[in-house]
C-alpha cells in the first residue's frame, strides 16, 4: 500500500516527490572564514539527496558577512558564493530531490565560536569577529565575558538588510536552488524583530504586531518580487518563545503572521520554536514535541481558508502549507504526522545527521509501494 509520507507535494509548479525534508543544519565548515562552500558541504548535502529526501535545505546561509553565527558559516553575498554552491544544487536535483537554501542573518547572536570550540563563546573583533547588530542595543544575554556589545539598527541598516536578502535570493537563483527559506526563527535577526522580548523599538519597526512583523514582511515581499512566480518560497518561524511569564511571541501571533505571509506569496511555513532568550522554558523534548504548533497554525489557517487544499498549492493563491519539526526520528511517527493531517510535511535535522538515508529506510520500514527507490549503485546491499 502507499504511504502518505511518500505522496508528492506540489507548491506552485515545483513538485516535491515526498513529504520528508532535510532541515537546514549549520556545519560551521568554511575554515577559511570566507563563507564559500567546500567539499564538506557538497558531500553532506548530496548524501541526504541520495538518501531520498524530497527537499534538501542547505544550512543557515548568511546574506552578509556580519549575518554569520560564526566566522566559519556559509555565506551567499556574492556571485563567487553562488558559483561555489552551484554544483551542489545541481547534484541534489540530479538525485530527484528539490534543492533549497535557508537565507539568514544572525543579528545579535552573531560572531560566536563553533560549538566544538567552546561555543557560544564570542569571537571578538580583534580575533576576526565583529560587533553584532540587532533591533536594539540590548545584547543576547550570556555570561558577562560572552555578552557582546550590540549596535541598534537604524532605518538605513534595516534597508541594507532587506537589500541583502534580495541580493542573496538572486544569488541562490543563479546557483540553481529551487526554494529559498527565509530564516525568521531561533532568536536570529528577523525573529528578534518579531518578539517583544527583544524588540522594544518605538518606531515603525517596533511596538505592536504590525510594527514588529514589518521587517519580515518587507523581506518576504522583496524576495517574492525577484523569485520566479512558478517557484515556492519557505519561511521558518519560532511559533513560541517558550516564555509564558512575560510578554513574548506566541502561537496566536504565529498563526496571524502565517496568514499575512500567505497573502505575500509565501508557500510553506516551517514551524519550529524557541531561541530568543536563555530563560525559555521548554518542556521535555519528546518525539514531535513541536507538532502541536504546526497543527494549531494549520487549524487556524483552515478556518480562514488559507491552508493547503488537496495536494497542490497554486501560484498566486492565499494558501500556505505547514511543516513540523522536533524530535522526529521514526518512520511510523512521520507517517502519522502527515497521514493524520497534523502537518503537510516533516522536517528532520539530527536524525538526518545520524542517518542520511532516513527516507529510503522509512520506505522499507513502512513497506510502502510509493517509496523512493534506492540508487542502482546501492541495490545489491
C-alpha positions as CSV (number, residue, x, y, z in Angstrom):
1,X,0.0,0.0,0.0
2,X,1.0,3.6,-0.4
3,X,2.2,5.8,2.4
4,X,1.1,9.4,2.9
5,X,4.7,10.2,3.7
6,X,5.7,9.5,0.1
7,X,2.9,11.3,-1.7
8,X,4.1,14.2,-3.7
9,X,3.5,17.8,-2.7
10,X,3.2,20.4,-5.4
11,X,3.9,24.0,-4.4
12,X,3.3,26.4,-7.4
13,X,5.0,24.5,-10.3
14,X,7.5,22.7,-8.1
15,X,6.7,19.0,-7.4
16,X,8.3,17.7,-4.2
17,X,8.5,14.0,-4.6
18,X,7.7,13.2,-0.9
19,X,6.9,14.8,2.4
20,X,10.3,14.3,4.0
21,X,12.6,17.4,4.2
22,X,16.2,17.8,5.4
23,X,16.2,20.7,7.9
24,X,19.0,23.3,7.5
25,X,21.8,22.3,9.8
26,X,24.8,24.6,10.3
27,X,28.1,22.8,9.6
28,X,30.5,25.6,10.6
29,X,32.9,24.3,8.0
30,X,34.1,27.3,6.0
31,X,37.5,27.0,7.6
32,X,38.9,30.0,5.6
33,X,36.2,32.2,7.1
34,X,35.2,33.4,3.7
35,X,31.6,31.9,3.6
36,X,32.5,29.8,0.5
37,X,31.0,26.3,0.2
38,X,33.5,23.5,0.5
39,X,33.6,19.8,-0.4
40,X,32.2,19.1,3.1
41,X,29.0,21.0,2.2
42,X,28.8,19.2,-1.1
43,X,29.1,15.7,0.3
44,X,27.0,16.5,3.4
45,X,24.0,17.9,1.4
46,X,24.5,15.5,-1.6
47,X,24.4,12.5,0.7
48,X,21.0,13.5,2.0
49,X,19.7,13.8,-1.5
50,X,21.0,10.3,-2.3
51,X,19.1,9.3,0.8
52,X,15.7,10.1,-0.9
53,X,14.5,13.2,1.0
54,X,12.0,15.3,-1.0
55,X,13.7,18.6,-0.2
56,X,17.3,19.2,1.0
57,X,17.7,22.6,2.6
58,X,21.2,24.0,2.9
59,X,22.2,25.4,6.3
60,X,21.5,28.9,7.5
61,X,23.4,30.9,4.9
62,X,24.3,34.4,5.8
63,X,23.1,37.2,3.5
64,X,26.0,39.4,4.5
65,X,29.3,38.8,6.4
66,X,28.0,40.2,9.7
67,X,25.0,37.9,9.5
68,X,27.0,34.8,10.2
69,X,26.6,33.0,13.5
70,X,30.3,32.1,13.4
71,X,33.1,33.2,11.1
72,X,33.0,29.7,9.7
73,X,29.4,29.9,8.5
74,X,28.3,29.6,4.9
75,X,27.5,32.8,3.0
76,X,25.7,34.0,-0.1
77,X,26.6,37.6,-0.5
78,X,28.4,37.4,-3.9
79,X,28.4,35.6,-7.2
80,X,31.5,33.8,-6.1
81,X,29.5,32.3,-3.3
82,X,26.7,31.3,-5.7
83,X,29.3,29.6,-8.0
84,X,30.7,27.6,-5.1
85,X,27.2,26.3,-4.3
86,X,26.0,25.6,-7.9
87,X,27.5,22.1,-8.2
88,X,25.8,21.1,-5.0
89,X,22.4,22.4,-6.1
90,X,22.7,20.5,-9.4
91,X,23.7,17.3,-7.7
92,X,20.7,17.4,-5.3
93,X,18.5,17.9,-8.3
94,X,20.1,15.0,-10.2
95,X,19.2,12.7,-7.3
96,X,15.5,13.7,-7.6
97,X,15.4,16.0,-4.6
98,X,14.5,19.7,-4.6
99,X,17.5,21.9,-3.7
100,X,16.7,24.6,-1.2
101,X,18.7,27.1,0.8
102,X,18.0,28.9,4.1
103,X,18.8,32.7,3.9
104,X,19.7,34.0,7.3
105,X,21.0,36.8,9.4
106,X,22.2,36.0,13.0
107,X,21.6,39.5,14.3
108,X,22.6,39.9,17.9
109,X,23.5,36.2,18.2
110,X,26.4,36.6,15.7
111,X,30.2,36.4,15.9
112,X,30.5,33.3,18.2
113,X,32.8,30.3,18.1
114,X,31.8,27.0,16.6
115,X,30.0,24.6,19.0
116,X,33.0,22.3,19.4
117,X,35.2,25.3,20.1
118,X,33.6,26.4,23.4
119,X,30.7,27.9,21.6
120,X,28.8,30.2,22.0
121,X,32.0,32.0,23.3
122,X,32.4,35.3,21.5
123,X,34.8,35.9,18.6
124,X,35.9,39.4,19.3
125,X,36.7,41.9,16.6
126,X,40.5,41.5,17.2
127,X,40.0,37.7,16.7
128,X,38.3,38.0,13.4
129,X,34.8,38.7,14.7
130,X,32.6,41.8,14.6
131,X,30.1,43.8,16.6
132,X,26.6,42.3,16.2
133,X,23.6,44.4,15.3
134,X,20.0,43.9,16.4
135,X,16.7,45.7,16.8
136,X,18.0,47.4,20.0
137,X,21.3,47.8,21.7
138,X,20.3,45.1,24.2
139,X,22.6,42.1,23.6
140,X,21.7,38.5,23.7
141,X,22.1,37.6,27.4
142,X,25.0,35.3,28.2
143,X,27.6,35.3,30.9
144,X,29.4,38.6,31.4
145,X,32.5,37.6,29.4
146,X,30.5,36.5,26.4
147,X,27.8,39.1,26.3
148,X,28.6,41.1,23.2
149,X,28.1,44.9,22.8
150,X,25.3,45.2,20.3
151,X,24.5,48.1,17.9
152,X,20.9,49.2,17.4
153,X,20.0,49.1,13.8
154,X,18.8,52.4,12.3
155,X,16.5,52.6,9.3
156,X,19.4,52.7,6.9
157,X,20.8,49.4,8.5
158,X,17.3,47.9,8.1
159,X,17.1,48.9,4.4
160,X,20.6,47.4,3.9
161,X,19.5,44.1,5.4
162,X,16.4,44.0,3.2
163,X,18.6,44.6,0.2
164,X,21.0,41.9,1.4
165,X,18.2,39.3,1.5
166,X,17.1,40.3,-2.0
167,X,20.6,40.0,-3.4
168,X,21.2,36.7,-1.6
169,X,18.0,35.4,-3.2
170,X,19.2,36.4,-6.6
171,X,22.5,34.5,-5.9
172,X,20.5,31.5,-4.8
173,X,18.6,31.5,-8.0
174,X,21.8,31.8,-10.0
175,X,23.2,28.9,-8.1
176,X,20.3,26.7,-9.2
177,X,18.3,26.5,-6.0
178,X,14.5,25.9,-6.4
179,X,13.5,27.2,-3.0
180,X,14.7,30.0,-0.7
181,X,13.8,29.6,3.0
182,X,13.8,32.9,4.9
183,X,15.0,32.3,8.5
184,X,12.8,34.1,11.0
185,X,13.3,31.7,13.9
186,X,15.6,30.7,16.8
187,X,16.4,34.1,18.1
188,X,18.2,35.4,15.0
189,X,17.6,38.8,13.4
190,X,14.2,38.5,11.9
191,X,12.9,36.7,15.0
192,X,14.5,39.4,17.1
193,X,12.3,41.9,15.4
194,X,9.2,39.8,15.8
195,X,9.4,39.2,19.5
196,X,8.6,41.8,22.1
197,X,11.3,40.1,24.3
198,X,14.0,41.6,22.1
199,X,12.2,44.4,20.3
200,X,11.1,47.4,22.3
201,X,11.6,49.9,19.4
202,X,9.1,52.8,19.3
203,X,9.4,53.4,15.5
204,X,7.7,51.8,12.6
205,X,9.7,48.5,13.2
206,X,8.6,48.0,16.7
207,X,5.6,48.4,19.1
208,X,2.5,46.5,18.0
209,X,2.2,43.3,15.9
210,X,2.2,45.3,12.7
211,X,5.4,47.1,13.6
212,X,7.3,44.1,14.9
213,X,6.4,42.0,11.8
214,X,7.2,44.8,9.3
215,X,10.8,43.8,8.6
216,X,9.9,40.1,7.9
217,X,7.0,41.1,5.7
218,X,9.2,43.5,3.7
219,X,11.9,40.8,3.3
220,X,9.3,38.4,2.0
221,X,7.9,41.0,-0.4
222,X,11.3,41.7,-1.7
223,X,12.3,38.1,-2.2
224,X,9.0,37.3,-3.8
225,X,9.4,40.2,-6.2
226,X,12.5,38.6,-7.7
227,X,11.8,34.9,-7.2
228,X,10.1,33.3,-10.2
229,X,6.3,33.0,-9.9
230,X,6.4,29.3,-10.6
231,X,8.8,28.6,-7.7
232,X,7.9,28.5,-4.0
233,X,9.2,30.4,-1.0
234,X,9.5,28.9,2.5
235,X,9.7,30.8,5.8
236,X,10.9,29.3,9.1
237,X,9.4,30.7,12.3
238,X,9.6,30.0,16.0
239,X,5.9,29.5,16.9
240,X,6.6,30.4,20.5
241,X,9.4,31.9,22.6
242,X,8.6,29.4,25.4
243,X,8.4,32.4,27.9
244,X,4.9,32.2,29.4
245,X,5.7,34.5,32.3
246,X,6.4,37.6,30.2
247,X,5.2,39.3,27.0
248,X,6.6,37.3,24.2
249,X,6.0,35.8,20.8
250,X,3.4,33.0,20.9
251,X,1.4,30.7,18.7
252,X,-1.6,33.0,18.3
253,X,0.7,35.7,16.8
254,X,2.4,33.0,14.7
255,X,-1.0,31.9,13.2
256,X,-1.8,35.5,12.4
257,X,1.6,36.0,10.8
258,X,1.1,32.8,8.7
259,X,-2.0,34.3,7.1
260,X,-0.1,37.5,6.3
261,X,2.7,35.6,4.8
262,X,0.4,33.6,2.6
263,X,-1.0,36.8,1.2
264,X,2.5,37.9,0.4
265,X,3.2,34.8,-1.7
266,X,4.9,32.6,0.9
267,X,4.0,29.0,0.1
268,X,5.4,26.9,3.0
269,X,5.7,27.6,6.8
270,X,8.4,25.7,8.5
271,X,7.3,25.7,12.2
272,X,9.9,25.5,14.9
273,X,10.2,27.3,18.3
274,X,12.4,29.0,20.8
275,X,15.8,30.6,20.7
276,X,15.1,34.1,21.7
277,X,16.2,34.0,25.3
278,X,18.1,31.5,27.5
279,X,15.3,31.7,30.1
280,X,13.0,29.8,27.7
281,X,11.0,27.0,29.4
282,X,11.0,24.1,27.0
283,X,9.2,21.0,28.4
284,X,10.9,17.7,28.0
285,X,11.6,17.5,24.3
286,X,10.0,14.2,23.3
287,X,9.3,13.0,19.8
288,X,7.3,15.5,17.9
289,X,7.1,17.9,20.8
290,X,6.7,20.9,18.4
291,X,4.0,19.3,16.2
292,X,1.3,20.9,18.3
293,X,2.2,24.3,17.0
294,X,2.2,23.3,13.3
295,X,-1.2,21.7,13.9
296,X,-2.6,24.7,15.7
297,X,-1.5,27.1,12.9
298,X,-2.8,24.7,10.3
299,X,-6.2,24.7,12.0
300,X,-6.4,28.5,12.3
301,X,-5.5,28.9,8.7
302,X,-8.1,26.3,7.7
303,X,-10.8,28.4,9.4
304,X,-9.7,31.3,7.1
305,X,-9.4,29.1,4.0
306,X,-5.7,29.6,3.8
307,X,-4.3,26.1,4.3
308,X,-3.2,23.8,1.6
309,X,-6.2,22.1,0.0
310,X,-5.6,18.8,-1.8
311,X,-2.1,18.0,-3.0
312,X,-1.2,21.2,-4.8
313,X,-0.8,24.9,-4.0
314,X,-1.3,27.1,-7.0
315,X,0.8,30.2,-7.8
316,X,-0.9,33.3,-6.7
317,X,-3.2,31.6,-4.1
318,X,-3.5,32.7,-0.5
319,X,-3.0,29.2,0.8
320,X,0.1,28.0,2.6
321,X,1.4,24.6,3.5
322,X,2.7,23.9,7.0
323,X,5.6,21.7,8.1
324,X,6.6,20.4,11.5
325,X,10.0,19.7,13.2
326,X,11.3,18.5,16.5
327,X,12.4,15.1,17.6
328,X,11.0,13.2,14.7
329,X,13.2,10.0,14.4
330,X,10.8,7.3,13.4
331,X,9.1,6.4,10.1
332,X,5.8,5.4,11.7
333,X,5.7,8.7,13.6
334,X,6.5,10.7,10.5
335,X,3.8,8.9,8.6
336,X,1.2,9.6,11.3
337,X,2.0,13.3,11.4
338,X,1.3,13.6,7.7
339,X,-1.4,11.0,7.4
340,X,-3.4,12.5,10.3
341,X,-3.1,15.9,8.7
342,X,-1.2,17.5,11.6
343,X,1.3,18.8,9.0
344,X,1.8,18.8,5.3
345,X,5.5,17.7,5.6
346,X,8.0,16.7,8.2
347,X,11.5,18.2,8.6
348,X,14.2,16.2,10.2
349,X,17.6,17.6,11.4
350,X,19.5,15.4,13.8
351,X,18.0,12.2,12.5
352,X,19.4,13.1,9.1
353,X,22.9,13.5,10.8
354,X,22.6,10.0,12.2
355,X,21.1,8.5,9.0
356,X,21.5,10.3,5.7
357,X,19.3,7.6,4.2
358,X,16.3,8.0,6.5
359,X,13.8,8.4,3.7
360,X,14.9,5.2,2.0
361,X,14.9,3.3,5.3
362,X,11.5,4.7,6.1
363,X,10.1,3.3,2.8
364,X,11.3,-0.1,3.7
365,X,10.0,0.1,7.3
366,X,6.6,1.2,6.1
367,X,6.6,-1.3,3.3
368,X,5.3,1.5,1.0
369,X,4.8,0.8,-2.6
370,X,5.2,4.5,-3.4
371,X,8.5,4.9,-1.5
372,X,11.6,6.2,-3.4
373,X,13.8,3.6,-5.0
374,X,17.3,3.0,-3.7
375,X,20.0,4.2,-6.1
376,X,21.1,1.5,-8.5
377,X,24.6,1.7,-7.1
378,X,23.3,0.6,-3.7
379,X,20.7,-2.0,-4.6
380,X,22.9,-5.0,-4.1
381,X,23.0,-4.1,-0.4
